[in-house]
Amino acid sequence: MDYSNFLGMRDELSLLVVIVLLFLYDTFGSVKSLKCFSATACVLLLAHTIFTIVPGEQVSLFGGMYQSGPATSVIKTILNIGTLLVLIQASSWIKNEDVIIRRGEYYVLTLITLLGMYLMTSSGNFLLFFLGLETASLPITALVAMEKYKHDSHEAAAKYVFIAVFSSALMLLGISYLYGIGGTLYFDDLSYMLGVSPLLIVGLVFFIAGLGFKLSLVPFHLWTADVYQGAPTSVTAYLSVISKGAAAFTFMMILYKVFGSVECIWQGILYALIILTITIGNLFAIRQQNLKRFLAFSSISQAGYIMLGVISNTGLGLTSLSYYVLVYIFSNLAAFGVISVIENGLYKTNPKLSIAMMLAMFSLAGIPPFAGFFSKFFIFYAAAEQGFYILVLIALINTVISLYYYLLVVKAMFIKQDECVVESFRSDNASRLSISLCVLGIVVIGLISGIYDQIFEYSHGLFGF
């Protein structure tokens, strides 16, 4: 093992170059040149995405601590696409002088969290996994507190950092138990040493609980609504889709690589968590009057659906999970793209935004022929293939419940009459571009079967079929 191993980390090195360039630009650029910072950041991330979009070969570096292959490359590309859409949406918000001192702070911090997610998804050792997790989590606290003149933003940041510290400590305790059993932190070595024992069960429960906080699984979800409501909308969007997608993929990879021999234990735990997460998320979403809190509980419910791919523990499950996250990115970001202007009577003055929001709600609800329908179908099929018929039935029933509260938003825009009507206005170019891309994704992705087939091919090889 030597420093040449770093050259094999293609995705991470490319992203690190983007981060350094943006940092130098923000530090030494003139006031006039910094007016183009947002566009430059988006172009550099787009170039990085194009450069790394072709999946690389399977590599194992630093003695197996870092592992990457086609499947991890696909999930990184999905995270890139989502992050690019978030950065485009944030272009108009970031120009507000009351938000931050330097414009580059938001972009650099966001991309640092993305780098941490890269390390999580490519980890072959619990040490690298934890370093990636903290690299992804800590900058988010600063992002949540970006609106420095708003009390809600500070409160949300305080709640998030306390939860992040607590969940990390809980996870470290679980990892220490696993180290006590196997004497190593390498995934491949641990998989051969773990057997059913009380210490393993306790360590596994603590590990699941720690990642459960990151994924907003019930009963580890109580922070979600308050943080989502208090954080800036673009940060909330990033938390709800990018952070959740990276955590879900890493969760599945570790369960498969490390705990594959004791899946009877963790599948039972996940079975209960999925039912609680989907059901409670749906029931609380119905009660919400604030749209950001509504989408917070919606994202909790969506996390339960994502876990259906994890519990299957197969290549089909990984494919369905990756595809679901891709569709969820476009659907949820479309909703967050118009969230600041959604009120009763919106359709009369802003029909295009209303239609975009309606399509986002339809996709999140799983209404055909939009992409959300196909993503739910595939993830239900992956769980059913492994015999989880009752679990899939409960998820289907909850899907019907979710239709009610998603359609409430559509009703408020198109049917319900109210004196408080949003005046007609023209949104900025960046917002129109991001919403248009999201709508295009919602409509088109479900119809292009090649996307799902390509993801399945890479997942197929990873799980050894």
WOTAMO-V566497 format. One record per backbone hydrogen bond with DSSP energy under -0.5 kcal/mol. CO is the residue of the C=O (numbers start at 1). NH is the residue of the N-H. E is the energy in kcal/mol with one decimal. If there is no record, write none. Layout:
# WOTAMO-V566497
CO NH E
CO NH E
This chain:
# WOTAMO-V566497
2 5 -1.9
3 6 -1.6
4 7 -1.0
5 8 -1.5
6 9 -1.6
8 10 -1.7
9 13 -2.7
10 14 -2.3
11 15 -2.2
12 16 -2.5
13 17 -2.0
14 18 -1.6
15 19 -2.4
16 20 -2.5
17 21 -2.5
18 22 -2.3
19 23 -2.4
20 24 -2.6
21 25 -2.4
22 26 -2.6
23 27 -2.0
24 28 -2.8
25 29 -1.9
30 34 -2.0
32 35 -1.1
33 36 -1.7
34 37 -1.8
36 40 -2.4
37 41 -2.8
38 42 -2.1
39 43 -2.3
40 44 -2.6
41 45 -2.2
42 46 -2.2
43 47 -2.5
44 48 -2.4
45 49 -2.4
46 50 -2.4
47 51 -2.4
48 52 -1.8
49 53 -0.5
50 53 -0.7
53 55 -0.6
59 68 -2.3
61 64 -0.9
61 65 -0.7
61 66 -2.1
62 65 -1.0
65 124 -3.4
65 125 -0.6
66 61 -3.1
68 59 -3.4
69 73 -2.2
70 74 -2.1
71 75 -1.9
72 76 -2.1
73 77 -2.1
74 78 -2.2
75 79 -2.3
76 80 -2.3
77 81 -2.4
78 82 -2.1
79 83 -2.6
80 84 -2.6
81 85 -2.0
82 86 -2.0
83 87 -2.6
84 88 -2.1
85 89 -2.2
86 90 -1.9
88 91 -1.2
89 92 -0.5
89 93 -0.5
90 94 -2.7
92 95 -0.7
93 96 -1.6
96 99 -1.6
96 100 -0.7
99 148 -1.1
102 105 -1.1
103 106 -0.6
103 107 -0.7
104 108 -2.8
105 109 -2.5
106 110 -2.2
107 111 -2.3
108 112 -2.0
109 113 -2.0
110 114 -1.7
111 115 -2.0
112 116 -2.0
113 117 -1.9
114 118 -1.9
115 119 -2.0
116 120 -2.0
117 121 -2.4
118 122 -1.6
120 123 -1.2
122 67 -3.7
124 187 -2.3
125 129 -2.3
126 130 -2.4
127 131 -2.3
128 132 -2.5
129 133 -2.4
130 134 -2.5
131 135 -2.2
132 136 -1.9
133 137 -1.7
134 138 -2.4
135 139 -0.6
137 140 -0.6
137 141 -0.9
138 141 -1.0
138 142 -0.9
139 143 -2.0
140 144 -2.8
141 145 -1.5
143 146 -1.6
146 148 -2.1
147 150 -2.0
149 151 -0.5
150 154 -1.4
151 155 -2.6
152 156 -2.4
153 157 -2.1
154 158 -2.4
155 159 -2.3
156 160 -2.4
157 161 -2.5
158 162 -2.0
159 163 -2.1
160 164 -2.8
161 165 -2.4
162 166 -2.4
163 167 -2.9
164 168 -2.1
165 169 -2.4
166 170 -2.3
167 171 -2.4
168 172 -2.6
169 173 -2.0
170 174 -1.8
171 175 -2.6
172 176 -2.4
173 177 -1.5
174 178 -1.8
175 179 -2.4
176 180 -2.1
177 181 -1.5
178 182 -2.4
179 183 -2.9
185 126 -2.4
186 190 -2.5
187 191 -2.0
188 192 -0.6
189 192 -0.9
189 193 -0.6
190 193 -1.1
190 194 -1.5
197 201 -2.3
198 202 -2.3
199 203 -2.4
200 204 -3.0
201 205 -2.5
202 206 -2.3
203 207 -2.1
204 208 -2.6
205 209 -2.5
206 210 -2.4
207 211 -2.2
208 212 -2.1
209 213 -1.5
210 214 -1.0
211 215 -2.1
212 216 -0.8
212 217 -2.5
213 216 -0.6
217 220 -3.0
221 224 -2.1
223 227 -2.2
224 228 -2.8
225 229 -2.1
226 230 -2.1
227 231 -2.3
232 236 -2.6
233 237 -2.5
234 238 -1.8
235 239 -2.6
236 240 -2.4
237 241 -1.4
238 242 -0.8
238 243 -2.0
239 244 -0.7
241 245 -2.2
242 246 -2.3
243 247 -2.1
244 248 -2.3
245 249 -2.2
246 250 -2.3
247 251 -2.4
248 252 -2.1
249 253 -2.3
250 254 -2.5
251 255 -2.2
252 256 -2.3
253 257 -2.8
254 258 -2.8
254 259 -1.0
256 260 -0.5
259 262 -1.2
260 263 -0.9
262 265 -1.8
262 266 -1.2
263 267 -2.5
264 268 -0.7
265 269 -1.5
266 270 -2.7
267 271 -2.1
268 272 -1.5
269 273 -2.2
270 274 -2.9
271 275 -1.7
272 276 -2.4
273 277 -2.8
274 278 -2.6
275 279 -2.1
276 280 -2.5
277 281 -1.9
278 282 -1.9
279 283 -2.5
280 284 -2.4
281 285 -1.5
282 286 -1.5
283 287 -0.6
284 288 -0.5
285 288 -1.0
290 294 -2.2
291 295 -2.3
292 296 -1.4
293 297 -2.2
294 298 -2.0
295 299 -2.2
296 300 -1.6
297 301 -2.2
298 302 -2.4
299 303 -1.8
300 304 -1.2
301 305 -1.5
302 306 -2.4
303 307 -1.8
304 308 -0.5
305 308 -1.2
305 309 -0.5
306 309 -1.4
306 310 -0.9
307 311 -2.6
308 312 -0.8
309 313 -0.7
310 313 -1.0
314 318 -2.2
315 319 -2.4
316 320 -2.6
317 321 -2.5
318 322 -2.6
319 323 -2.6
320 324 -2.6
321 325 -2.5
322 326 -2.1
323 327 -2.4
324 328 -2.9
325 329 -2.1
326 330 -1.5
327 331 -2.4
328 332 -2.9
329 333 -2.1
330 334 -1.4
331 335 -1.5
332 336 -2.5
333 337 -1.6
334 338 -0.7
335 338 -1.0
335 339 -0.5
338 341 -1.7
338 342 -0.5
339 342 -0.8
341 343 -0.7
343 346 -1.4
345 348 -0.7
345 349 -0.6
346 349 -1.1
346 350 -3.0
350 354 -1.9
351 355 -2.4
352 356 -2.1
353 357 -2.4
354 358 -2.5
355 359 -2.5
356 360 -1.9
357 361 -2.4
358 362 -2.5
359 363 -2.3
360 364 -2.5
361 365 -2.1
362 366 -0.9
362 367 -2.7
363 366 -0.5
367 370 -1.4
370 373 -1.5
370 374 -0.9
371 375 -2.2
372 376 -2.0
373 377 -2.2
374 378 -2.5
375 379 -1.9
376 380 -2.4
377 381 -2.3
378 382 -2.2
379 383 -1.5
380 384 -2.7
381 385 -2.3
382 386 -0.6
383 386 -0.8
383 388 -1.8
384 387 -2.0
387 389 -1.5
388 392 -2.1
389 393 -2.3
390 394 -2.5
391 395 -2.2
392 396 -2.4
393 397 -2.3
394 398 -2.2
395 399 -1.6
396 400 -1.6
397 401 -1.6
398 402 -2.5
399 403 -1.4
400 404 -0.8
401 404 -0.9
401 405 -1.0
402 406 -2.2
403 407 -2.2
404 408 -1.0
405 409 -0.9
406 409 -0.5
406 410 -1.2
407 411 -2.7
408 412 -2.2
409 413 -1.5
410 414 -2.4
411 415 -2.4
411 416 -2.6
412 345 -1.6
413 347 -1.4
419 421 -1.5
425 427 -0.6
428 432 -2.1
429 433 -2.4
430 434 -2.5
431 435 -2.5
432 436 -2.3
433 437 -2.4
434 438 -2.2
435 439 -2.7
436 440 -2.5
437 441 -2.2
438 442 -2.4
439 443 -2.1
440 444 -2.7
441 445 -1.8
442 371 -2.5
444 447 -1.8
444 448 -0.9
445 448 -0.8
447 449 -1.0
448 451 -1.2
448 452 -0.7
449 453 -2.4
450 454 -2.3
451 455 -2.0
452 456 -2.4
453 457 -1.9
454 458 -1.6
455 459 -2.4
456 460 -2.8
457 461 -1.5
458 462 -1.6
459 463 -2.0
460 465 -2.0
461 464 -1.0
